[in-house]
Amino acid sequence: MSRTRTPRRTIAVPDSEQIEMRAQFQRFLKDAAASKVPLPRARLGNKIWTVYVRLNLRLVEGQVRQCLDVASCEIAPDYQGRGLFSALMHVLQNADQAPYEMIYAGQVQAPVVEEWCRRHGWHLVEAEPPAWPPSYYLLLGRKKDALT
């Protein structure tokens, strides 16, 4: 017996939100480059979305990698399911001159975000014993020497 799948309703993220996400993140990267703080971090967002980001180093797949840690991402209840999380991740993955080669989402607690990570090719961080809540990472294909 075959099951028909109901297509997901897609609601476009307003251009103004995407522009604000991009502007806030680019400002963070610019401030981080000028900062003397070893691990620059910031809380970005507005009344609709917030995210905590930090530039960091992590041991993944046997190599120490420059990464962007993403944590405490929240979307206001009235705006959930509208693609804001996807838009935010798109901004983080495609930032101009980003000084990191991977994105790390630590302690993912929401099942919908866990599913999103798996669907979009993120890798589960393997730990012994298995960690809970789980963490995920995405390698971006940037070379270290291109990051300087």
Secondary structure, DSSP 8 states (H G I E B T S, - for coil): --------------HHHHHHHHHHHHHHHHHHHH---SS-EEEEE-SSEEEEEEEEEEEETTEEEEEEEEEEEEE-GGGTTSSHHHHHHHHHHT-TT-S-SEEEE-S---HHHHHHHHHTT-EE---SS--SS--EEEE----GGGG-
